[in-house]
Amino acid sequence: QVQLVESGGGLVQAGGSLRLSCAASGRTFSRYTMAWFRQAPGKEREFVTRISYNGYSIRYADSVKGRFTISRDNAKNTVYLQMNVLKPEDTAVYYCAGAVGIPVNLNEYDLWGQGTQVTVSS
């Protein structure tokens, strides 16, 4: 019954920053690869970034590389997404997700948060 809850979304101007948080309620958080996905209206949910259970392996989508930073604090059962130099095309609902092992696609993530809205104005 591990649950993920995202927070930190909001409205910002282009070029601004937001920091999203994803808090896990269970004891098994440290075993999970954690990731962020996003979904804009009319578009499929897309991969943004992921981080391994120990924080040593990180991957970013090309669209956010150099602007977004994922991190985690296993002691706090929390994963973060620092988003800098935000662009209007970053506007989407952002979802936190977790998976045991090494996920290679969206369907392999076992845990999902409810999402948090990020809106970037021009």
Backbone as numpy.savetxt, mean C-alpha at the origin, in Angstrom:
# Nx Ny Nz CAx CAy CAz Cx Cy Cz
-8.09 -14.71 11.63 -8.91 -13.51 11.63 -8.05 -12.25 11.63
-6.97 -12.29 10.89 -6.14 -11.11 10.73 -6.89 -10.10 9.86
-6.90 -8.87 10.29 -7.56 -7.81 9.54 -6.60 -6.66 9.29
-6.80 -5.99 8.16 -5.98 -4.85 7.79 -6.86 -3.62 7.68
-6.39 -2.52 8.23 -7.14 -1.28 8.20 -6.23 -0.16 7.72
-6.58 0.44 6.58 -5.79 1.54 6.02 -6.28 2.87 6.58
-5.37 3.81 6.62 -5.70 5.16 7.01 -4.69 6.12 6.39
-5.00 7.40 6.43 -4.07 8.41 5.97 -4.39 9.02 4.62
-5.41 8.52 3.95 -5.78 9.09 2.67 -6.38 10.47 2.82
-6.52 11.15 1.70 -7.09 12.48 1.74 -6.91 13.20 0.43
-7.13 14.49 0.46 -7.02 15.35 -0.71 -5.77 16.21 -0.60
-4.95 16.16 -1.63 -3.74 16.97 -1.67 -3.57 17.57 -3.05
-2.78 18.63 -3.13 -2.45 19.22 -4.41 -1.30 18.47 -5.06
-1.25 18.55 -6.37 -0.14 17.94 -7.09 1.19 18.44 -6.54
2.12 17.52 -6.37 3.40 17.85 -5.80 3.46 17.65 -4.30
2.33 17.43 -3.68 2.27 17.24 -2.25 2.56 15.81 -1.84
2.38 15.56 -0.55 2.71 14.26 0.02 1.61 13.76 0.94
1.53 12.45 1.04 0.66 11.78 1.99 1.38 10.56 2.51
1.05 10.17 3.72 1.57 8.94 4.28 0.42 8.04 4.69
0.32 6.91 4.04 -0.70 5.94 4.36 -0.19 4.93 5.37
-1.08 4.46 6.21 -0.75 3.43 7.18 -1.71 2.27 7.02
-1.21 1.09 7.30 -2.02 -0.12 7.27 -1.73 -0.88 8.55
-2.71 -0.95 9.41 -2.55 -1.61 10.70 -3.17 -3.00 10.66
-2.42 -3.99 11.12 -2.89 -5.36 11.17 -3.26 -5.74 12.59
-4.32 -6.50 12.70 -4.82 -6.86 14.03 -4.30 -8.18 14.56
-3.75 -9.02 13.70 -3.34 -10.36 14.10 -1.90 -10.47 14.55
-1.58 -11.65 15.04 -0.23 -11.93 15.52 0.71 -12.40 14.43
0.18 -12.71 13.26 0.96 -13.28 12.18 1.46 -12.26 11.17
1.33 -10.98 11.47 1.73 -9.93 10.55 3.17 -10.09 10.08
4.06 -10.43 10.96 5.47 -10.51 10.62 5.79 -11.62 9.63
4.88 -12.54 9.41 5.08 -13.63 8.46 4.69 -13.23 7.04
4.05 -12.11 6.88 3.43 -11.74 5.61 4.26 -10.78 4.79
4.33 -11.08 3.50 4.70 -10.06 2.55 3.53 -9.07 2.48
3.84 -7.80 2.52 2.81 -6.77 2.49 2.94 -5.93 1.24
1.81 -5.46 0.76 1.80 -4.71 -0.49 0.73 -3.63 -0.48
0.89 -2.70 -1.39 -0.12 -1.70 -1.66 -0.57 -1.82 -3.11
-1.86 -1.81 -3.30 -2.48 -1.74 -4.61 -3.33 -0.49 -4.67
-3.71 -0.10 -5.86 -4.62 1.03 -6.00 -5.57 0.79 -7.16
-6.71 1.43 -7.07 -7.72 1.28 -8.11 -8.41 2.62 -8.34
-8.29 3.11 -9.55 -8.94 4.34 -9.96 -10.27 4.01 -10.62
-11.20 4.95 -10.64 -12.50 4.70 -11.27 -12.34 4.24 -12.71
-13.03 3.17 -13.05 -13.00 2.65 -14.40 -11.75 1.87 -14.76
-10.87 1.66 -13.81 -9.64 0.94 -14.08 -9.51 -0.29 -13.18
-8.66 -1.22 -13.59 -8.40 -2.40 -12.79 -7.50 -2.05 -11.62
-7.59 -2.86 -10.59 -6.71 -2.68 -9.46 -5.28 -2.99 -9.89
-4.36 -2.10 -9.57 -2.99 -2.26 -10.01 -2.01 -2.30 -8.84
-0.94 -3.01 -9.07 0.12 -3.12 -8.09 0.87 -1.81 -7.95
1.16 -1.45 -6.73 1.93 -0.24 -6.45 3.31 -0.58 -5.90
3.33 -1.35 -4.82 4.59 -1.70 -4.18 4.39 -2.85 -3.21
5.46 -3.56 -2.88 5.40 -4.60 -1.89 6.70 -4.66 -1.10
6.61 -5.26 0.07 7.76 -5.39 0.94 7.74 -6.76 1.59
8.89 -7.41 1.68 8.96 -8.74 2.24 8.73 -8.72 3.74
8.59 -9.91 4.30 8.27 -10.03 5.72 9.31 -9.39 6.61
10.56 -9.41 6.17 11.64 -8.83 6.97 12.02 -7.42 6.52
11.35 -6.91 5.51 11.60 -5.57 5.05 12.78 -5.41 4.12
13.44 -6.50 3.78 14.66 -6.41 2.99 14.45 -6.45 1.48
13.32 -6.97 1.04 13.04 -7.04 -0.38 11.86 -6.14 -0.70
12.10 -5.16 -1.55 11.09 -4.17 -1.89 11.00 -4.03 -3.40
9.78 -3.87 -3.89 9.56 -3.69 -5.31 8.53 -2.60 -5.53
8.73 -1.80 -6.56 7.82 -0.72 -6.89 7.37 -0.81 -8.34
6.15 -0.40 -8.57 5.70 -0.21 -9.94 6.48 0.96 -10.54
6.73 0.88 -11.84 7.49 1.94 -12.50 6.83 3.31 -12.33
5.53 3.33 -12.25 4.81 4.58 -12.18 5.04 5.35 -10.88
5.49 4.65 -9.84 5.68 5.30 -8.55 7.12 5.26 -8.07
7.97 4.55 -8.77 9.36 4.42 -8.35 10.03 5.78 -8.27
10.70 6.01 -7.16 11.36 7.28 -6.93 10.49 8.30 -6.22
9.20 8.04 -6.14 8.28 8.96 -5.47 7.65 8.35 -4.22
7.38 7.05 -4.26 6.74 6.37 -3.14 7.76 5.51 -2.40
7.54 5.34 -1.12 8.39 4.50 -0.29 7.53 3.65 0.62
7.73 2.35 0.55 7.04 1.43 1.44 7.97 1.06 2.59
7.40 0.90 3.76 8.17 0.47 4.92 7.24 -0.28 5.86
7.83 -0.96 6.82 7.00 -1.68 7.78 7.66 -1.68 9.14
6.84 -1.79 10.14 7.29 -1.90 11.51 6.56 -3.09 12.11
7.22 -4.23 12.12 6.58 -5.46 12.58 6.21 -5.40 14.06
6.97 -4.66 14.83 6.66 -4.51 16.25 5.33 -3.79 16.45
4.96 -2.95 15.49 3.71 -2.22 15.55 2.64 -2.80 14.65
2.96 -3.90 13.98 2.02 -4.54 13.06 1.48 -3.55 12.03
2.38 -2.77 11.47 1.97 -1.70 10.57 2.89 -1.61 9.36
2.29 -1.36 8.21 3.04 -1.07 7.00 2.65 0.33 6.54
3.60 1.04 5.96 3.39 2.41 5.57 3.65 2.61 4.08
3.03 3.64 3.55 3.32 4.06 2.19 3.49 5.57 2.19
4.72 6.02 2.08 5.01 7.43 1.97 4.94 7.82 0.50
4.07 8.75 0.18 3.85 9.16 -1.20 4.26 10.62 -1.35
5.27 10.85 -2.16 5.77 12.19 -2.41 5.58 12.56 -3.88
5.65 13.83 -4.15 5.50 14.35 -5.51 4.27 13.73 -6.16
3.17 13.82 -5.48 1.94 13.21 -5.97 1.45 13.89 -7.24
0.88 13.08 -8.10 0.35 13.53 -9.38 -1.14 13.22 -9.45
-1.88 13.96 -10.26 -3.30 13.66 -10.40 -3.57 12.21 -10.78
-2.70 11.61 -11.56 -2.89 10.23 -11.96 -2.69 9.23 -10.82
-2.22 9.71 -9.67 -2.13 8.87 -8.48 -3.47 8.74 -7.77
-4.44 9.51 -8.18 -5.75 9.47 -7.56 -6.36 8.08 -7.69
-6.72 7.50 -6.56 -7.26 6.15 -6.54 -7.62 5.78 -5.11
-8.30 4.67 -4.97 -8.45 4.04 -3.67 -7.24 3.14 -3.47
-6.56 3.31 -2.37 -5.36 2.54 -2.09 -5.69 1.44 -1.10
-5.26 0.22 -1.44 -5.55 -0.95 -0.64 -4.27 -1.57 -0.11
-4.29 -1.93 1.12 -3.22 -2.69 1.73 -3.53 -4.17 1.58
-2.52 -4.98 1.33 -2.72 -6.42 1.16 -1.56 -7.19 1.75
-1.83 -8.43 2.14 -0.80 -9.28 2.70 -0.88 -10.69 2.15
0.26 -11.35 2.09 0.32 -12.72 1.60 1.45 -13.48 2.27
1.22 -14.76 2.53 2.27 -15.63 3.04 3.11 -16.10 1.86
4.39 -16.14 2.04 5.27 -16.59 0.98 5.59 -15.47 0.01
5.68 -15.85 -1.26 6.06 -14.90 -2.30 4.93 -14.77 -3.31
4.08 -13.80 -3.17 2.99 -13.61 -4.13 3.51 -13.07 -5.45
2.90 -13.52 -6.54 3.29 -13.05 -7.86 2.15 -12.37 -8.60
0.95 -12.47 -8.07 -0.17 -11.76 -8.65 -1.19 -11.41 -7.58
-2.14 -10.61 -7.96 -3.12 -10.09 -7.02 -3.90 -11.19 -6.29
-4.21 -12.26 -7.00 -5.02 -13.33 -6.43 -4.33 -14.09 -5.31
-3.04 -13.94 -5.18 -2.31 -14.67 -4.16 -2.24 -13.94 -2.83
-2.78 -12.76 -2.78 -2.82 -12.03 -1.51 -4.02 -12.51 -0.69
-3.75 -12.87 0.54 -4.76 -13.46 1.41 -5.54 -12.43 2.20
-4.92 -11.32 2.49 -5.51 -10.31 3.34 -5.65 -8.99 2.59
-6.77 -8.33 2.81 -7.03 -7.05 2.17 -7.67 -6.08 3.14
-7.25 -4.85 3.05 -7.91 -3.80 3.80 -9.09 -3.27 3.03
-9.80 -2.33 3.63 -11.01 -1.78 3.01 -10.71 -0.67 2.02
-9.51 -0.16 2.03 -9.11 0.89 1.12 -9.22 2.27 1.73
-8.39 3.18 1.24 -8.45 4.57 1.65 -8.28 5.44 0.42
-9.11 6.47 0.31 -9.14 7.31 -0.88 -8.01 8.33 -0.87
-7.30 8.39 -1.98 -6.29 9.42 -2.20 -6.70 10.21 -3.43
-6.84 11.51 -3.27 -7.22 12.38 -4.37 -6.17 13.47 -4.52
-5.64 13.60 -5.72 -4.62 14.59 -6.01 -5.17 15.58 -7.03
-5.24 16.82 -6.66 -5.76 17.85 -7.53 -4.64 18.53 -8.31
-5.00 19.09 -9.46 -4.03 19.77 -10.30 -3.70 21.15 -9.76
